[in-house]
Amino acid sequence: MLLDDVADASARVAATRSRLAKRAVLVDVLRRAAADGPDDVAIVSRYLGGELRQRRTGLGWRSLTGMPLPADAPSLTVGEVDAAFAHMAGLSGSGSSTARLEAARALFAAATEREQHLLRGLVSGELRQGALDALLLDAVAEAAGVPADVVRRAAMLAGETEAVAVAALGASSPSAARTALDAFTLTVGRPVRPMLAQSAPDVPTAVAQLAGTGDAPAVPVVVDTKLDGIRIQVHRDGDEVRVYTRSLDDVTARVPEIVAAVRALPAHTLVLDGEALALDAEGRPRPFQETASRSATRDADLAASATLTPFFFDVLHVDGHDLLDAPLRERLAVLDRVAAPHVVQRVVTSDPAVAAGHFRSVVAAGQEGVVVKAADAPYEAGRRGAAWVKVKPRHTLDLVVLAVERGSGRRAGTLSNIHLGARDPAGGFVMLGKTFKGMTDEMLAWQTRRFRELEVADDGWTVTLRPEQVVEIAFDGLQRSTRYPGGLALRFARVLRYRDDKSAAEADTIDTVRALVAPT
Ligand SMILES: Nc1ncnc2c1ncn2[C@@H]1O[C@H](COP(=O)(O)OP(=O)(O)OP(=O)(O)O)[C@@H](O)[C@H]1O
């Protein structure tokens, strides 16, 4: 397949707001890629999702300025483009950056204007979007003639889209595609995308959503303590233990204490879902920053300074039995048996008052809130379904840093005041305000370095960034604003922490923010 076909599809997807129209474009291009063979499906599904197949090419955003003028007519195949990036990624040693730049120039010289636009987006990561991935999976399902939930489930278990697209579109018939997709099962040692939660403003609302209201007898729900640490998914096969983060990165080498704790549990094979936390001598959680900086750094000194304790709230597999489809009630019974010293505290009740009492006591003990869960629900990998509902005592949003201003006075020399954007589901970001509050000196130093890496332009005062860094913001409310494009501004926004475990595609959307505005 020609790169031009993908560039054309990508431009048409970006040009329409209609999900149906976007999906139709993707179905068409995926079908044509399938006719050209599995290698093309692999590459095209990656490119449509906004990613290269190479994790790192060594090419920076800046190196793409000053590329040659575009070619007049398309000639590049996707296979040639993938091979060119594989070559660039493989270069190392002295002279490699010059060689890489030459290879990039040759590639760009052979690309038309819209192909160059696609290549830039792929290299910079700007085309990557969570919403696009979901759409792509639906398009794979339609192109292969199988139900969308079968494809989604396979992708969650595979932890990626490419292999699933190849399996589904490489099959000779819809029933063969289904068989190929059913072969993606939970494998110990291969992380699955974690189940996510919706939010509710308070505990009675969350309980009512799950336990039901009215005359029917209320069903008991699980009210789990919400710990404010780092999501971990731990896989154990005998003595081999691997620890993954929310974004499925392998952090095993950095958390030997978690490995040791899980090795001591009474099971041979295990997949556990939970949270890692730094505790003080009294067993109270230490501030999140300590847990986060510990996991974000490879620094051995820091590694010694805070010990992480794992707490588990779910189990997906034990000794040859997959539990994904078992109701939570059963999974928790297994969890209590195999992970007893490390289980998150919970109450099971249908009484909103009891649930609210648990919420108050855990918040008083320094925890973040609760997650109310349907006791009969399966584990829905990768889904923000209705079966888990979180409740926290304060308003927070995960926003993306769009730009940053130079600090002055005590903050001279730093990059300080950050511009905050919510994700627009149709593409791009909507600015909601700025803040320089809540940052510790360490955070300031960290962000000053980090934002230089993301710099796109610098007018001497404001540095415009690639929209990649997610930040968790607390705020007191929203006000109408004529200054910002969404017509809304945050009141008293302050930084709680930087979220390295979330990509910009997972940031809160402007629709979520609008839903917080009380109807007038
Ligand atoms: N007992 C628990 N059950 C489920 N999730 C928990 C629990 N304790 C802490 N968590 C954390 O809460 C998160 C659930 O909220 P959500 O799925 O919205 O993820 P998130 O966007 O990372 O949320 P947040 O920023 O509120 O932690 C999980 O990702 C997990 O890290």
The ligand as a Gaussian input file, in Angstrom:
#p B3LYP/6-31G(d) Opt

LIG

0 1
 N       -9.319000       0.090000      45.622000
 C       -9.115000       0.567000      44.409000
 N       -9.795000       0.073000      43.353000
 C       -9.599000       0.550000      42.103000
 N       -8.742000       1.531000      41.811000
 C       -8.034000       2.078000      42.819000
 C       -8.181000       1.623000      44.154000
 N       -7.340000       2.339000      44.934000
 C       -6.712000       3.195000      44.141000
 N       -7.098000       3.062000      42.865000
 C       -6.623000       3.904000      41.756000
 O       -7.716000       4.636000      41.293000
 C       -7.785000       4.604000      39.884000
 C       -9.232000       4.497000      39.470000
 O       -9.612000       5.679000      38.852000
 P       -9.463000       5.835000      37.272000
 O       -9.776000       4.550000      36.629000
 O      -10.298000       7.002000      36.881000
 O       -7.936000       6.113000      37.062000
 P       -7.188000       7.482000      37.120000
 O       -7.627000       8.299000      35.959000
 O       -5.767000       7.136000      37.253000
 O       -7.811000       8.126000      38.413000
 P       -7.223000       8.945000      39.601000
 O       -6.498000      10.096000      39.006000
 O       -8.501000       9.327000      40.302000
 O       -6.379000       7.993000      40.387000
 C       -7.025000       3.391000      39.447000
 O       -6.353000       3.616000      38.232000
 C       -6.070000       3.106000      40.599000
 O       -4.784000       3.595000      40.296000

